[in-house]
Amino acid sequence: MSLPDPDLIRSRQRGRARVMALLLGAFVILVFAISIAKIRAGMPH
């Protein structure tokens, strides 16, 4: 069995890194939005 092409491996790693970056960014935005909503809900009008 021959080793896969290093360029193919790198492109797959880049693809996975992009997906993980997007998921992490979405999680951060979600936590930030929830925090802002909780702060606003706790403030008296």
C-alpha positions as YAML, in Angstrom:
chain: A
units: angstrom
residues:
- id: 1
  name: MET
  ca: [0.00, 0.00, 0.00]
- id: 2
  name: SER
  ca: [1.53, 3.32, -1.03]
- id: 3
  name: LEU
  ca: [1.45, 6.45, 1.07]
- id: 4
  name: PRO
  ca: [-1.11, 9.09, 0.09]
- id: 5
  name: ASP
  ca: [0.08, 12.22, -1.68]
- id: 6
  name: PRO
  ca: [1.32, 14.84, 0.85]
- id: 7
  name: ASP
  ca: [-0.56, 17.59, -1.02]
- id: 8
  name: LEU
  ca: [-3.79, 15.62, -0.61]
- id: 9
  name: ILE
  ca: [-3.14, 15.22, 3.12]
- id: 10
  name: ARG
  ca: [-2.44, 18.94, 3.51]
- id: 11
  name: SER
  ca: [-5.59, 19.92, 1.63]
- id: 12
  name: ARG
  ca: [-7.68, 17.64, 3.84]
- id: 13
  name: GLN
  ca: [-6.05, 19.10, 6.96]
- id: 14
  name: ARG
  ca: [-6.78, 22.64, 5.72]
- id: 15
  name: GLY
  ca: [-10.39, 21.69, 5.09]
- id: 16
  name: ARG
  ca: [-10.76, 20.25, 8.58]
- id: 17
  name: ALA
  ca: [-9.06, 23.30, 10.09]
- id: 18
  name: ARG
  ca: [-11.51, 25.62, 8.32]
- id: 19
  name: VAL
  ca: [-14.50, 23.62, 9.55]
- id: 20
  name: MET
  ca: [-13.18, 23.64, 13.12]
- id: 21
  name: ALA
  ca: [-12.50, 27.40, 12.92]
- id: 22
  name: LEU
  ca: [-16.05, 28.03, 11.72]
- id: 23
  name: LEU
  ca: [-17.53, 25.86, 14.46]
- id: 24
  name: LEU
  ca: [-15.41, 27.55, 17.12]
- id: 25
  name: GLY
  ca: [-16.33, 30.99, 15.83]
- id: 26
  name: ALA
  ca: [-20.03, 30.09, 15.80]
- id: 27
  name: PHE
  ca: [-19.76, 28.80, 19.38]
- id: 28
  name: VAL
  ca: [-18.07, 32.01, 20.55]
- id: 29
  name: ILE
  ca: [-20.73, 34.15, 18.88]
- id: 30
  name: LEU
  ca: [-23.48, 32.01, 20.42]
- id: 31
  name: VAL
  ca: [-22.02, 32.32, 23.93]
- id: 32
  name: PHE
  ca: [-21.57, 36.08, 23.45]
- id: 33
  name: ALA
  ca: [-25.18, 36.50, 22.27]
- id: 34
  name: ILE
  ca: [-26.53, 34.46, 25.18]
- id: 35
  name: SER
  ca: [-24.45, 36.52, 27.63]
- id: 36
  name: ILE
  ca: [-25.73, 39.79, 26.18]
- id: 37
  name: ALA
  ca: [-29.32, 38.52, 26.32]
- id: 38
  name: LYS
  ca: [-28.93, 37.47, 29.97]
- id: 39
  name: ILE
  ca: [-27.39, 40.82, 30.91]
- id: 40
  name: ARG
  ca: [-30.19, 42.73, 29.21]
- id: 41
  name: ALA
  ca: [-32.86, 40.53, 30.80]
- id: 42
  name: GLY
  ca: [-31.38, 41.15, 34.26]
- id: 43
  name: MET
  ca: [-31.40, 44.93, 33.94]
- id: 44
  name: PRO
  ca: [-34.42, 46.80, 35.31]
- id: 45
  name: HIS
  ca: [-36.17, 48.96, 32.74]
...
